[in-house]
Amino acid sequence: MSSTHGDIGTGSDGGNLPVKKISRKSHRKSRNGCDNCKKRKIKCDERKPQCTNCERHTSQCSYSVNIARPQHSPTALAPSPQISTPTAAGDTPASSVHDPMLLVSPSQDHLSLNIMDLELLHHFDISTSYTLSNVPALQTFFRVVVPQIGFQYPFLLHGALALSSLHLTKFKQGDAHARYLNQAHYHYETALRAATSLLPLINSETAVPLYLFGSLCSLITLGLGPKAGDFLLFGNEGVVEWLLLFRGMRSIIDMNYEGLRHSELAPMFQIAIQNIHNERSANIEHLNELREMIAETAKADPDLEMYLFSLDALAKSFPAEAAPGTRATQASPQVTFVWFYRVSDTFVQRLQERRPLALLILSYFCVVLNDLSSFWWMKGWAQHLMGEIYSCINKDFQIWLRWPMSEIGWIPA
């Protein structure tokens, strides 16, 4: 007589015995684990912002925000490496694999939203954006326009998140400080890779986000703080990446002056970029004395005109309305940093070669940097730069360091 499987079994004596069904113990299932644990198919304790597994393996921990969509909706989209507009079923997406805009979008993992990203974006909106300028119009520009453009060009948004995370490190200690610093490096490196890859394909549309990112890069570099051998414009490994990106916009600005002046950059353009074409200079007595010394010392040097141009450009970074010997009005950071745009590649090369006259001009730039020391991202830089310059200048030229040293309150150790 036959029997069905599952109802009876065979005992050790060959007889048929009933088989007892073992029910599986029920347990709570969760789909809210972090992305890394999901990929590795291991249990996640869902601790925020860093789960135990990611903390143990020092991995980047992120929690995707899943937005429920109707399954029958023709506009439901799978995650994509690029930002696109939902299309009806059967339509061909506007972007293709040959679209250069794919270069500015991070990978699929980088586009995943997580709670910490939202925290950083919120902090950028309510706090960090107000610390990037002392001009109210520019504060509003950073708070509103930069995130808006960043939603179209993710590398710019990553730059804003990096700056926000750095700002938060100033208020954190211990593990929290390390966590936010790690986030800052992650977002900055992600943004830098994408923005650098786009430079060969730059056009009138990408000029705006790339220029903004170059501006954020300078602030991120400053916010990371100085290291031994760091001269801001260059370090032990050569010219810094942010300066290459920032100065790469020179030809774009020169060729698209009118277009950029009426673009989203208008508020920044009126204050900073317009200063590039400004011929007004502050009448600082000590700058005039340095100019006379350079003209006399380097009269046979083929770089003389380059040195004088760099010094004259520096004078434009000082408040133009300042009276001789005083600087009653604090310059805008955006006006101060125009000097990075104006100086030539040859001048930066002479700095790398530790030429005394180039280093002296940089030491006078420290005075302007020190005037910006009320900004969290500038603290310590003027003193650090002065120390590096002093150690490289021979005694014949050290007398010319007395004024910038006294202005920033720095003395040799």
KAPE-V877906 format. One line per field, one symbol per residue. ss: DSSP state (a for helix, b for strand, c for the rest). phi: phi as a letter, one per 30 degrees, with the letter a starting at -180 (. if undefined). A space follows every 50 residues. Layout:
BEGIN
ss: ???
phi: ???
END
This chain:
BEGIN
ss: ccccbccbbbcccccbbbccccccccccccccccaaaaaacccccccccc caaaaaccccccccccccccccccccccccccccccccccccccccccca aaaaccccccccccaaaaaaaaaaaacaaaaccccaaaaaaaaaaaaaaa aacaaaaaaaaaaaaaaaaccccaaaaaaaaaaaaaaaaaaaaaaaaaaa accccaaaaaaaaaaaaaaaaaaacccccccccbbccbbcaaaaaaacca aaaaacaaaaaccccaaaaaaaaaaaccccccccaaaaaaaaaaaaaccc cccaaaaaaaaaaaacccccccccccccccccaaaacaaaaaccaaaaaa aacccaaaaaaaaaaaaaaaaccccaaaccaaaaaaaaaaaaccaaaaaa aaaaaaaaccccc
phi: .dbcdjcbbcddciddbdcddcddddbdcbccddddddddhbdcdidcdb ddddddchcdcbcdcccdbddcddcdcdebdcdbcebdejddedcbdcdd dddccddedddddbeddddddddddcbeedccaccedddddddcdedddd ddbeddddddddddddedddccbidddddddddddddddddddddddded cdbddddddddddeddddddedddidbeiccidabdcjddddddddddde dddddbeddddccddeddddccddddcdcdbdcceddddddddddddcdc ddceddddddddddedddeddddeibbdcdddeddeddeddddddddddd dddidedddddddddedddddcdddedceidddddddddedccdddcddd cddddddcicbdd
END
